[in-house]
Amino acid sequence: MAIGHSYFGVIDYVTVGVTLLISLGIGVYHAVKGGGKETNEDLLLGGRNMKALPIAASMLVTYL
């Protein structure tokens, strides 16, 4: 590896691949098992029953 250059190695590709597969698995699981009676508002706003801490954390991460 040359100094000053960064390259993806096998471990990096495996890590990214596993992360994407886990994310895909979670999405498929919730699509198959999910409640089914959720509206777009429920999905986007969390049913309007979220506490202040998750909202603040989400806003902070989005800002950063």
Biopython code that builds the backbone (N, CA, C, O; Angstrom):
import numpy as np
from Bio.PDB.StructureBuilder import StructureBuilder

atoms = [
    (1, "MET", "N", (0.849, -1.182, 0.000)),
    (1, "MET", "CA", (0.000, 0.000, 0.000)),
    (1, "MET", "C", (0.884, 1.231, 0.000)),
    (1, "MET", "O", (1.818, 1.330, 0.797)),
    (2, "ALA", "N", (0.600, 2.157, -0.876)),
    (2, "ALA", "CA", (1.390, 3.378, -0.979)),
    (2, "ALA", "C", (0.986, 4.356, 0.115)),
    (2, "ALA", "O", (-0.164, 4.392, 0.554)),
    (3, "ILE", "N", (1.951, 5.137, 0.537)),
    (3, "ILE", "CA", (1.693, 6.122, 1.584)),
    (3, "ILE", "C", (0.801, 7.223, 1.009)),
    (3, "ILE", "O", (1.039, 7.715, -0.094)),
    (4, "GLY", "N", (-0.221, 7.600, 1.764)),
    (4, "GLY", "CA", (-1.125, 8.658, 1.337)),
    (4, "GLY", "C", (-2.305, 8.191, 0.507)),
    (4, "GLY", "O", (-3.169, 8.996, 0.160)),
    (5, "HIS", "N", (-2.360, 6.912, 0.181)),
    (5, "HIS", "CA", (-3.480, 6.384, -0.598)),
    (5, "HIS", "C", (-4.266, 5.407, 0.264)),
    (5, "HIS", "O", (-3.688, 4.630, 1.023)),
    (6, "SER", "N", (-5.566, 5.451, 0.144)),
    (6, "SER", "CA", (-6.421, 4.517, 0.871)),
    (6, "SER", "C", (-7.166, 3.659, -0.133)),
    (6, "SER", "O", (-7.728, 4.165, -1.105)),
    (7, "TYR", "N", (-7.165, 2.385, 0.103)),
    (7, "TYR", "CA", (-7.856, 1.453, -0.767)),
    (7, "TYR", "C", (-8.732, 0.539, 0.072)),
    (7, "TYR", "O", (-8.406, 0.224, 1.216)),
    (8, "PHE", "N", (-9.849, 0.118, -0.511)),
    (8, "PHE", "CA", (-10.701, -0.857, 0.155)),
    (8, "PHE", "C", (-10.039, -2.214, 0.044)),
    (8, "PHE", "O", (-9.599, -2.625, -1.030)),
    (9, "GLY", "N", (-9.977, -2.904, 1.173)),
    (9, "GLY", "CA", (-9.473, -4.260, 1.174)),
    (9, "GLY", "C", (-10.627, -5.242, 1.254)),
    (9, "GLY", "O", (-11.791, -4.842, 1.249)),
    (10, "VAL", "N", (-10.309, -6.512, 1.328)),
    (10, "VAL", "CA", (-11.329, -7.558, 1.395)),
    (10, "VAL", "C", (-12.198, -7.381, 2.637)),
    (10, "VAL", "O", (-13.420, -7.511, 2.563)),
    (11, "ILE", "N", (-11.581, -7.089, 3.766)),
    (11, "ILE", "CA", (-12.343, -6.928, 5.014)),
    (11, "ILE", "C", (-13.319, -5.759, 4.898)),
    (11, "ILE", "O", (-14.440, -5.835, 5.399)),
    (12, "ASP", "N", (-12.901, -4.690, 4.248)),
    (12, "ASP", "CA", (-13.788, -3.529, 4.070)),
    (12, "ASP", "C", (-15.005, -3.882, 3.220)),
    (12, "ASP", "O", (-16.132, -3.520, 3.559)),
    (13, "TYR", "N", (-14.777, -4.589, 2.117)),
    (13, "TYR", "CA", (-15.896, -4.993, 1.263)),
    (13, "TYR", "C", (-16.837, -5.952, 1.995)),
    (13, "TYR", "O", (-18.056, -5.855, 1.855)),
    (14, "VAL", "N", (-16.278, -6.863, 2.763)),
    (14, "VAL", "CA", (-17.114, -7.804, 3.517)),
    (14, "VAL", "C", (-17.942, -7.053, 4.547)),
    (14, "VAL", "O", (-19.127, -7.341, 4.718)),
    (15, "THR", "N", (-17.332, -6.090, 5.236)),
    (15, "THR", "CA", (-18.049, -5.311, 6.246)),
    (15, "THR", "C", (-19.199, -4.524, 5.628)),
    (15, "THR", "O", (-20.307, -4.519, 6.166)),
    (16, "VAL", "N", (-18.947, -3.863, 4.508)),
    (16, "VAL", "CA", (-20.006, -3.105, 3.834)),
    (16, "VAL", "C", (-21.105, -4.046, 3.351)),
    (16, "VAL", "O", (-22.290, -3.747, 3.499)),
    (17, "GLY", "N", (-20.719, -5.176, 2.777)),
    (17, "GLY", "CA", (-21.699, -6.143, 2.296)),
    (17, "GLY", "C", (-22.575, -6.694, 3.402)),
    (17, "GLY", "O", (-23.792, -6.792, 3.244)),
    (18, "VAL", "N", (-21.958, -7.059, 4.531)),
    (18, "VAL", "CA", (-22.727, -7.595, 5.657)),
    (18, "VAL", "C", (-23.671, -6.534, 6.211)),
    (18, "VAL", "O", (-24.811, -6.839, 6.561)),
    (19, "THR", "N", (-23.203, -5.292, 6.292)),
    (19, "THR", "CA", (-24.057, -4.206, 6.779)),
    (19, "THR", "C", (-25.269, -4.012, 5.866)),
    (19, "THR", "O", (-26.388, -3.840, 6.348)),
    (20, "LEU", "N", (-25.048, -4.040, 4.556)),
    (20, "LEU", "CA", (-26.162, -3.895, 3.618)),
    (20, "LEU", "C", (-27.127, -5.074, 3.701)),
    (20, "LEU", "O", (-28.341, -4.889, 3.619)),
    (21, "LEU", "N", (-26.593, -6.283, 3.864)),
    (21, "LEU", "CA", (-27.467, -7.452, 3.986)),
    (21, "LEU", "C", (-28.304, -7.404, 5.261)),
    (21, "LEU", "O", (-29.480, -7.769, 5.242)),
    (22, "ILE", "N", (-27.714, -6.961, 6.358)),
    (22, "ILE", "CA", (-28.471, -6.834, 7.605)),
    (22, "ILE", "C", (-29.587, -5.804, 7.431)),
    (22, "ILE", "O", (-30.725, -6.043, 7.835)),
    (23, "SER", "N", (-29.261, -4.665, 6.831)),
    (23, "SER", "CA", (-30.263, -3.634, 6.598)),
    (23, "SER", "C", (-31.381, -4.148, 5.691)),
    (23, "SER", "O", (-32.560, -3.910, 5.954)),
    (24, "LEU", "N", (-31.008, -4.849, 4.633)),
    (24, "LEU", "CA", (-31.993, -5.433, 3.730)),
    (24, "LEU", "C", (-32.861, -6.452, 4.465)),
    (24, "LEU", "O", (-34.076, -6.484, 4.271)),
    (25, "GLY", "N", (-32.256, -7.270, 5.294)),
    (25, "GLY", "CA", (-32.996, -8.272, 6.068)),
    (25, "GLY", "C", (-34.011, -7.636, 7.002)),
    (25, "GLY", "O", (-35.136, -8.121, 7.127)),
    (26, "ILE", "N", (-33.620, -6.560, 7.654)),
    (26, "ILE", "CA", (-34.537, -5.857, 8.554)),
    (26, "ILE", "C", (-35.718, -5.297, 7.755)),
    (26, "ILE", "O", (-36.866, -5.394, 8.190)),
    (27, "GLY", "N", (-35.437, -4.715, 6.591)),
    (27, "GLY", "CA", (-36.502, -4.161, 5.758)),
    (27, "GLY", "C", (-37.458, -5.223, 5.264)),
    (27, "GLY", "O", (-38.673, -5.032, 5.292)),
    (28, "VAL", "N", (-36.917, -6.345, 4.810)),
    (28, "VAL", "CA", (-37.770, -7.440, 4.325)),
    (28, "VAL", "C", (-38.592, -8.014, 5.468)),
    (28, "VAL", "O", (-39.777, -8.299, 5.292)),
    (29, "TYR", "N", (-37.987, -8.186, 6.628)),
    (29, "TYR", "CA", (-38.707, -8.724, 7.790)),
    (29, "TYR", "C", (-39.903, -7.834, 8.130)),
    (29, "TYR", "O", (-41.013, -8.330, 8.321)),
    (30, "HIS", "N", (-39.677, -6.532, 8.205)),
    (30, "HIS", "CA", (-40.779, -5.635, 8.566)),
    (30, "HIS", "C", (-41.809, -5.520, 7.446)),
    (30, "HIS", "O", (-42.984, -5.274, 7.719)),
    (31, "ALA", "N", (-41.396, -5.691, 6.205)),
    (31, "ALA", "CA", (-42.358, -5.665, 5.100)),
    (31, "ALA", "C", (-43.260, -6.887, 5.150)),
    (31, "ALA", "O", (-44.449, -6.792, 4.844)),
    (32, "VAL", "N", (-42.708, -8.036, 5.533)),
    (32, "VAL", "CA", (-43.485, -9.272, 5.573)),
    (32, "VAL", "C", (-44.310, -9.355, 6.843)),
    (32, "VAL", "O", (-45.493, -9.692, 6.791)),
    (33, "LYS", "N", (-43.699, -9.051, 7.996)),
    (33, "LYS", "CA", (-44.375, -9.227, 9.272)),
    (33, "LYS", "C", (-45.063, -7.962, 9.767)),
    (33, "LYS", "O", (-45.921, -8.039, 10.647)),
    (34, "GLY", "N", (-44.711, -6.813, 9.229)),
    (34, "GLY", "CA", (-45.217, -5.526, 9.709)),
    (34, "GLY", "C", (-46.729, -5.478, 9.847)),
    (34, "GLY", "O", (-47.447, -6.235, 9.194)),
    (35, "GLY", "N", (-47.208, -4.576, 10.706)),
    (35, "GLY", "CA", (-48.613, -4.484, 11.054)),
    (35, "GLY", "C", (-49.566, -4.364, 9.881)),
    (35, "GLY", "O", (-50.620, -4.999, 9.884)),
    (36, "GLY", "N", (-49.227, -3.573, 8.887)),
    (36, "GLY", "CA", (-50.070, -3.481, 7.712)),
    (36, "GLY", "C", (-51.093, -2.366, 7.747)),
    (36, "GLY", "O", (-51.561, -1.956, 6.685)),
    (37, "LYS", "N", (-51.468, -1.852, 8.906)),
    (37, "LYS", "CA", (-52.469, -0.794, 8.982)),
    (37, "LYS", "C", (-51.816, 0.551, 9.272)),
    (37, "LYS", "O", (-52.445, 1.432, 9.857)),
    (38, "GLU", "N", (-50.571, 0.712, 8.870)),
    (38, "GLU", "CA", (-49.885, 1.973, 9.103)),
    (38, "GLU", "C", (-50.087, 2.890, 7.903)),
    (38, "GLU", "O", (-50.026, 2.459, 6.752)),
    (39, "THR", "N", (-50.327, 4.150, 8.195)),
    (39, "THR", "CA", (-50.456, 5.143, 7.141)),
    (39, "THR", "C", (-49.100, 5.811, 6.924)),
    (39, "THR", "O", (-48.158, 5.573, 7.679)),
    (40, "ASN", "N", (-49.007, 6.637, 5.905)),
    (40, "ASN", "CA", (-47.776, 7.386, 5.673)),
    (40, "ASN", "C", (-47.459, 8.290, 6.851)),
    (40, "ASN", "O", (-46.293, 8.464, 7.207)),
    (41, "GLU", "N", (-48.486, 8.864, 7.455)),
    (41, "GLU", "CA", (-48.269, 9.736, 8.615)),
    (41, "GLU", "C", (-47.687, 8.945, 9.771)),
    (41, "GLU", "O", (-46.797, 9.438, 10.463)),
    (42, "ASP", "N", (-48.166, 7.731, 9.998)),
    (42, "ASP", "CA", (-47.624, 6.897, 11.063)),
    (42, "ASP", "C", (-46.146, 6.594, 10.821)),
    (42, "ASP", "O", (-45.337, 6.617, 11.749)),
    (43, "LEU", "N", (-45.810, 6.313, 9.582)),
    (43, "LEU", "CA", (-44.428, 5.972, 9.269)),
    (43, "LEU", "C", (-43.500, 7.174, 9.385)),
    (43, "LEU", "O", (-42.388, 7.051, 9.898)),
    (44, "LEU", "N", (-43.947, 8.331, 8.915)),
    (44, "LEU", "CA", (-43.092, 9.504, 8.912)),
    (44, "LEU", "C", (-43.037, 10.223, 10.252)),
    (44, "LEU", "O", (-42.011, 10.814, 10.588)),
    (45, "LEU", "N", (-44.108, 10.184, 11.014)),
    (45, "LEU", "CA", (-44.161, 10.939, 12.265)),
    (45, "LEU", "C", (-44.183, 10.051, 13.505)),
    (45, "LEU", "O", (-44.308, 10.557, 14.621)),
    (46, "GLY", "N", (-44.066, 8.762, 13.333)),
    (46, "GLY", "CA", (-44.033, 7.863, 14.479)),
    (46, "GLY", "C", (-45.335, 7.842, 15.249)),
    (46, "GLY", "O", (-45.331, 7.598, 16.456)),
    (47, "GLY", "N", (-46.441, 8.090, 14.585)),
    (47, "GLY", "CA", (-47.732, 8.096, 15.273)),
    (47, "GLY", "C", (-47.892, 9.257, 16.229)),
    (47, "GLY", "O", (-48.819, 9.279, 17.039)),
    (48, "ARG", "N", (-46.987, 10.229, 16.138)),
    (48, "ARG", "CA", (-46.989, 11.416, 17.007)),
    (48, "ARG", "C", (-46.970, 11.073, 18.490)),
    (48, "ARG", "O", (-47.589, 11.768, 19.295)),
    (49, "ASN", "N", (-46.273, 10.018, 18.852)),
    (49, "ASN", "CA", (-46.187, 9.681, 20.265)),
    (49, "ASN", "C", (-44.742, 9.457, 20.714)),
    (49, "ASN", "O", (-44.487, 8.706, 21.655)),
    (50, "MET", "N", (-43.797, 10.116, 20.032)),
    (50, "MET", "CA", (-42.395, 9.996, 20.408)),
    (50, "MET", "C", (-42.070, 10.970, 21.529)),
    (50, "MET", "O", (-42.654, 12.050, 21.616)),
    (51, "LYS", "N", (-41.145, 10.582, 22.374)),
    (51, "LYS", "CA", (-40.701, 11.438, 23.465)),
    (51, "LYS", "C", (-39.674, 12.444, 22.947)),
    (51, "LYS", "O", (-39.267, 12.381, 21.788)),
    (52, "ALA", "N", (-39.267, 13.355, 23.795)),
    (52, "ALA", "CA", (-38.360, 14.429, 23.390)),
    (52, "ALA", "C", (-36.952, 13.922, 23.091)),
    (52, "ALA", "O", (-36.309, 14.441, 22.178)),
    (53, "LEU", "N", (-36.451, 12.931, 23.821)),
    (53, "LEU", "CA", (-35.072, 12.475, 23.639)),
    (53, "LEU", "C", (-34.814, 11.889, 22.248)),
    (53, "LEU", "O", (-33.824, 12.270, 21.624)),
    (54, "PRO", "N", (-35.656, 10.979, 21.727)),
    (54, "PRO", "CA", (-35.388, 10.492, 20.372)),
    (54, "PRO", "C", (-35.483, 11.586, 19.306)),
    (54, "PRO", "O", (-34.742, 11.563, 18.323)),
    (55, "ILE", "N", (-36.382, 12.526, 19.498)),
    (55, "ILE", "CA", (-36.517, 13.614, 18.535)),
    (55, "ILE", "C", (-35.277, 14.500, 18.571)),
    (55, "ILE", "O", (-34.756, 14.886, 17.525)),
    (56, "ALA", "N", (-34.807, 14.821, 19.771)),
    (56, "ALA", "CA", (-33.611, 15.651, 19.911)),
    (56, "ALA", "C", (-32.385, 14.944, 19.330)),
    (56, "ALA", "O", (-31.568, 15.575, 18.658)),
    (57, "ALA", "N", (-32.250, 13.644, 19.584)),
    (57, "ALA", "CA", (-31.119, 12.891, 19.048)),
    (57, "ALA", "C", (-31.168, 12.861, 17.530)),
    (57, "ALA", "O", (-30.135, 13.006, 16.876)),
    (58, "SER", "N", (-32.344, 12.676, 16.965)),
    (58, "SER", "CA", (-32.499, 12.658, 15.516)),
    (58, "SER", "C", (-32.143, 14.008, 14.913)),
    (58, "SER", "O", (-31.460, 14.068, 13.890)),
    (59, "MET", "N", (-32.590, 15.073, 15.523)),
    (59, "MET", "CA", (-32.282, 16.402, 15.023)),
    (59, "MET", "C", (-30.801, 16.696, 15.122)),
    (59, "MET", "O", (-30.234, 17.303, 14.214)),
    (60, "LEU", "N", (-30.157, 16.278, 16.208)),
    (60, "LEU", "CA", (-28.734, 16.517, 16.387)),
    (60, "LEU", "C", (-27.907, 15.764, 15.348)),
    (60, "LEU", "O", (-26.986, 16.324, 14.752)),
    (61, "VAL", "N", (-28.237, 14.505, 15.138)),
    (61, "VAL", "CA", (-27.503, 13.699, 14.154)),
    (61, "VAL", "C", (-27.719, 14.257, 12.757)),
    (61, "VAL", "O", (-26.782, 14.292, 11.959)),
    (62, "THR", "N", (-28.927, 14.692, 12.446)),
    (62, "THR", "CA", (-29.199, 15.261, 11.133)),
    (62, "THR", "C", (-28.398, 16.542, 10.934)),
    (62, "THR", "O", (-27.875, 16.791, 9.848)),
    (63, "TYR", "N", (-28.306, 17.346, 11.974)),
    (63, "TYR", "CA", (-27.562, 18.604, 11.890)),
    (63, "TYR", "C", (-26.074, 18.344, 11.701)),
    (63, "TYR", "O", (-25.416, 19.005, 10.897)),
    (64, "LEU", "N", (-25.553, 17.387, 12.440)),
    (64, "LEU", "CA", (-24.112, 17.104, 12.349)),
    (64, "LEU", "C", (-23.775, 16.488, 11.007)),
    (64, "LEU", "O", (-22.612, 16.181, 10.743)),
]
sb = StructureBuilder()
sb.init_structure("model")
sb.init_model(0)
sb.init_chain("A")
sb.init_seg("    ")
for serial, (resi, resn, name, xyz) in enumerate(atoms, 1):
    if name == "N":
        sb.init_residue(resn, " ", resi, " ")
    sb.init_atom(name, np.array(xyz, "f"), 0.0, 1.0, " ", f" {name:<3s}", serial, name[0])
structure = sb.get_structure()
